[in-house]
Amino acid sequence: PAMTARNNNPLLKTFADRLQENGKKPKQIIIGIMRKLLHQIYGILKSGEPYNPEKRGFQTT
């Protein structure tokens, strides 16, 4: 899932590119993407809202 998300999720692609520019190894990049995916999944489940790539971070309503 992390490798697919890297290719299809624009937020994770920029994150992975940034890690690569900082000299991280490929396995470290995949693990970082997995961690980000878990954070996204948790946020989706907790909020009950569908995934919205425009919404970044915690926002109070």
C-alpha positions in Angstrom: 0.0 0.0 0.0 2.8 2.5 0.8 4.4 2.0 -2.7 1.1 2.5 -4.4 0.3 5.5 -2.2 3.6 7.1 -3.1 2.7 7.0 -6.8 -1.0 8.0 -6.5 -1.3 10.3 -3.4 0.2 13.8 -4.3 0.8 14.6 -0.6 2.8 11.4 0.0 4.7 11.8 -3.3 6.0 15.2 -2.2 6.8 13.8 1.2 8.7 10.9 -0.3 10.6 13.2 -2.7 11.6 15.4 0.3 12.9 12.4 2.2 14.8 11.2 -0.9 16.4 14.7 -1.3 17.5 14.5 2.4 19.4 11.3 1.7 17.1 8.7 3.2 17.3 5.1 2.0 14.4 3.5 0.0 13.3 1.4 3.0 13.3 4.4 5.2 11.1 6.3 2.7 8.6 3.4 2.6 8.4 3.3 6.4 7.8 7.0 6.5 5.0 6.7 4.0 3.5 3.9 6.0 3.5 6.1 9.1 1.9 8.9 7.2 -0.8 6.5 5.9 -1.6 5.4 9.4 -2.0 9.0 10.4 -4.3 9.7 7.5 -6.4 6.5 8.1 -6.7 7.4 11.8 -7.9 10.9 10.9 -10.5 9.6 8.5 -11.8 7.1 10.9 -11.9 9.5 13.8 -13.6 12.4 11.9 -16.0 10.2 9.9 -15.4 12.4 6.8 -14.2 11.1 3.5 -10.6 11.7 2.5 -9.9 15.2 1.4 -6.3 15.9 0.1 -6.9 19.7 0.4 -7.4 19.4 4.2 -4.1 19.3 5.9 -3.5 19.2 9.7 -5.9 19.8 12.5 -8.6 22.4 12.0 -11.2 23.4 14.5 -14.7 24.1 13.4 
